[in-house]
Amino acid sequence: MFVIGETVIEDHIGNERFACDVIKCKGACCTMPGGRGAPLEDNELEELARASPFAKRYLSEQHRKVIERSGLYEGSSGNHATTCVDNRACVFVYYEKGFARCSLEKAYLDGKTSWRKPLSCHLFPIRVSDDGMMLLRFRSIPECVPALQRGREENMPLYEFLKDSLIRKFGDEWYDEFRNECQRRNQVLYDK
């Protein structure tokens, strides 16, 4: 573990290689079983409510009905998550040519909203927990094996792949310090 600011980071995050390979995983991170959708920060609930009318336009009738019946999210303060469909897919998933896609991100990319998607989705495969001290950990799922392979082939550091989302969460100054520490740690590994 190493620390940047007040954030504790698992060691291997600094030297992991990762680049999503949606062709192979088909958007599995949006459809993981377990009955709980994307974790939401309390300050994201209002953004989600503002973006959802635009995102709903891309959703199937089934997903729109789940939103009408169960709402956009569930949980309580500090423990919210997007609603799920059939205990699996996030309610904001739409399918395009067999791939799970995010309707919130689609609305953002189409210029309909200024909010991209939940930060937990943007940061995946890193998960953030805060039990008095913020902890960044790598969430490994079998469907991401192709992303690990592609990351190694392209020599794409996880910290570079997630640059935008890490800056969104922690800011430029934190990210620069984090990247520098990761590069330093990689150099030490390389020199051995």
C-alpha positions as CSV (number, residue, x, y, z in Angstrom):
1,M,0.0,0.0,0.0
2,F,1.1,3.6,-0.6
3,V,-0.5,6.9,0.3
4,I,-1.2,10.0,-1.8
5,G,-2.7,12.8,0.2
6,E,-5.2,11.1,2.5
7,T,-5.9,8.2,0.1
8,V,-4.5,4.7,0.6
9,I,-3.8,2.8,-2.7
10,E,-3.2,-0.9,-3.2
11,D,0.4,-1.4,-4.5
12,H,-0.5,-3.3,-7.7
13,I,-2.7,-0.5,-8.9
14,G,0.5,1.5,-9.6
15,N,1.9,-1.1,-12.0
16,E,-1.2,-2.9,-13.4
17,R,-1.8,-2.7,-17.2
18,F,-5.4,-2.3,-18.3
19,A,-7.4,-1.3,-21.5
20,C,-11.0,-2.2,-21.8
21,D,-11.8,-4.7,-24.6
22,V,-15.5,-4.3,-25.0
23,I,-15.5,-6.5,-28.1
24,K,-14.6,-9.4,-25.8
25,C,-16.3,-8.5,-22.5
26,K,-19.5,-7.1,-24.1
27,G,-19.8,-4.6,-21.3
28,A,-19.9,-7.1,-18.5
29,C,-19.2,-4.6,-15.8
30,C,-22.6,-3.1,-16.4
31,T,-24.4,-6.4,-16.0
32,M,-22.7,-8.1,-13.1
33,P,-24.9,-10.4,-11.1
34,G,-25.7,-9.6,-7.5
35,G,-28.8,-7.4,-7.5
36,R,-27.0,-4.2,-6.8
37,G,-26.2,-1.6,-9.5
38,A,-23.5,1.0,-9.7
39,P,-22.5,2.5,-6.3
40,L,-23.5,6.2,-6.1
41,E,-22.1,9.0,-4.0
42,D,-24.8,11.0,-2.2
43,N,-23.9,14.1,-4.2
44,E,-24.6,12.2,-7.5
45,L,-28.3,11.6,-6.8
46,E,-29.3,15.0,-8.1
47,E,-27.1,14.7,-11.2
48,L,-28.6,11.3,-11.8
49,A,-32.2,12.7,-11.6
50,R,-31.3,15.5,-14.0
51,A,-29.6,13.2,-16.5
52,S,-32.2,10.4,-16.4
53,P,-34.9,11.9,-18.7
54,F,-32.3,12.1,-21.5
55,A,-30.8,8.7,-20.7
56,K,-34.2,7.0,-20.6
57,R,-34.6,7.7,-24.4
58,Y,-32.1,5.0,-25.1
59,L,-33.6,2.3,-22.8
60,S,-35.8,-0.6,-23.6
61,E,-39.4,-0.6,-22.4
62,Q,-38.4,-3.2,-19.7
63,H,-35.8,-0.9,-18.2
64,R,-38.1,2.1,-18.3
65,K,-40.8,0.1,-16.5
66,V,-38.3,-0.9,-13.8
67,I,-37.5,2.8,-13.3
68,E,-41.2,3.6,-13.0
69,R,-41.8,0.8,-10.5
70,S,-38.6,0.9,-8.5
71,G,-36.9,4.2,-9.1
72,L,-33.5,5.3,-10.4
73,Y,-31.6,4.1,-7.3
74,E,-31.9,2.3,-4.0
75,G,-30.2,2.3,-0.6
76,S,-29.7,4.9,2.0
77,S,-27.3,7.8,2.6
78,G,-23.7,6.7,2.0
79,N,-24.9,3.4,0.4
80,H,-26.9,4.2,-2.7
81,A,-26.7,2.2,-6.0
82,T,-28.5,2.3,-9.3
83,T,-31.5,0.0,-9.5
84,C,-31.0,-3.4,-11.2
85,V,-33.0,-5.3,-13.7
86,D,-33.4,-9.0,-12.9
87,N,-30.8,-8.7,-10.1
88,R,-28.2,-8.2,-12.8
89,A,-28.0,-5.3,-15.3
90,C,-27.9,-1.7,-14.2
91,V,-31.2,-0.1,-15.1
92,F,-29.4,2.4,-17.3
93,V,-28.0,-0.3,-19.6
94,Y,-29.2,-0.5,-23.2
95,Y,-28.0,-3.0,-25.7
96,E,-26.4,-2.3,-29.0
97,K,-25.4,-5.2,-31.3
98,G,-25.1,-7.5,-28.2
99,F,-23.0,-5.1,-26.2
100,A,-24.2,-3.6,-22.9
101,R,-23.9,0.2,-23.1
102,C,-24.5,3.0,-20.6
103,S,-27.5,5.3,-21.5
104,L,-26.2,8.0,-19.1
105,E,-22.9,8.1,-21.0
106,K,-24.6,8.0,-24.3
107,A,-26.7,11.1,-23.3
108,Y,-23.5,12.8,-22.2
109,L,-21.6,11.9,-25.4
110,D,-24.6,13.1,-27.5
111,G,-24.4,16.5,-25.7
112,K,-27.7,16.1,-23.9
113,T,-26.3,16.3,-20.4
114,S,-23.2,17.6,-18.6
115,W,-22.9,14.6,-16.3
116,R,-21.1,11.6,-17.7
117,K,-22.1,8.7,-15.5
118,P,-21.6,7.5,-11.9
119,L,-18.1,8.0,-10.7
120,S,-17.9,4.3,-9.6
121,C,-18.5,3.3,-13.3
122,H,-16.0,5.8,-14.6
123,L,-13.3,4.5,-12.2
124,F,-13.9,0.8,-12.8
125,P,-12.0,-1.5,-12.2
126,I,-10.9,0.6,-9.3
127,R,-13.3,0.7,-6.4
128,V,-13.2,3.4,-3.7
129,S,-14.2,2.7,-0.1
130,D,-14.2,5.2,2.8
131,D,-14.1,3.8,6.3
132,G,-12.5,6.8,7.9
133,M,-9.7,6.7,5.3
134,M,-10.2,6.5,1.6
135,L,-9.0,3.2,0.0
136,L,-8.5,2.5,-3.7
137,R,-8.5,-1.2,-4.5
138,F,-8.5,-3.1,-7.8
139,R,-11.7,-5.1,-8.5
140,S,-10.8,-8.1,-10.6
141,I,-13.6,-9.9,-12.4
142,P,-13.1,-12.7,-14.9
143,E,-14.7,-10.7,-17.7
144,C,-11.8,-8.2,-17.4
145,V,-9.1,-10.7,-18.3
146,P,-9.1,-9.5,-21.9
147,A,-8.6,-5.9,-20.7
148,L,-5.6,-7.0,-18.7
149,Q,-4.2,-8.8,-21.7
150,R,-4.8,-5.8,-24.0
151,G,-3.3,-3.5,-21.4
152,R,-0.2,-5.5,-21.3
153,E,0.0,-5.8,-25.1
154,E,-0.5,-2.0,-25.5
155,N,1.6,-1.2,-22.4
156,M,-1.3,0.9,-21.0
157,P,-0.9,1.6,-17.3
158,L,-4.1,1.5,-15.4
159,Y,-3.4,4.9,-13.9
160,E,-3.3,6.4,-17.5
161,F,-6.3,4.5,-18.7
162,L,-8.3,6.0,-15.7
163,K,-6.7,9.4,-15.9
164,D,-9.9,11.4,-16.6
165,S,-11.9,9.6,-13.9
166,L,-9.1,9.9,-11.3
167,I,-8.9,13.6,-12.0
168,R,-12.7,13.9,-11.8
169,K,-12.5,12.3,-8.3
170,F,-9.3,13.7,-6.8
171,G,-8.2,16.6,-8.9
172,D,-5.2,17.4,-11.1
173,E,-2.7,17.9,-8.3
174,W,-3.5,14.6,-6.7
175,Y,-3.4,12.8,-10.0
176,D,0.0,14.3,-10.9
177,E,1.4,13.1,-7.6
178,F,-0.2,9.7,-8.0
179,R,1.1,9.3,-11.5
180,N,4.6,10.3,-10.5
181,E,4.6,7.8,-7.6
182,C,3.3,5.0,-9.9
183,Q,6.0,5.8,-12.5
184,R,8.7,5.9,-9.7
185,R,7.5,2.5,-8.5
186,N,7.5,1.0,-12.0
187,Q,11.0,2.3,-12.6
188,V,12.1,0.6,-9.3
189,L,10.5,-2.7,-10.5
190,Y,12.1,-2.3,-14.0
191,D,15.5,-1.6,-12.5
192,K,15.5,-4.8,-10.4
